[in-house]
């Protein structure tokens, strides 16, 4: 789950595994796999970073650096 903020400044937790796409209209709009849309105060980049951090934490994305990819 990632913590986000609605436009009325109330916070909520979102199951990031249900995110289909994130767009900026300019407000950040998250579309879930069921078609529901949620508008949040966080930027598109912030949502991406929170989602990627969650994926790394639960093992859905590997953590690597440029140094690791060069085979050093």
C-alpha positions, 0 to 999 in steps of 0.5 A: 500500500502507498500513502497518498493525499486527495485534493481535500488534503485527506490521506489514504492508502492505495493498493499500488498493485491495482494501478493501471496508469498515472497521468497528469492533467495537470492534477495527477490522476490514477486509473485503477484496473477496474476503471476507477479514477482517483485524483491526488495531490502528489506529482506523477513522479512522486506516485511513481517513486512510491510505487517503485519503492513498494515493488522493491520492498515486496520483491517485484522489482530488483534493486540495481545501480549503474555500477551493478549493470556494468558488471564491476 
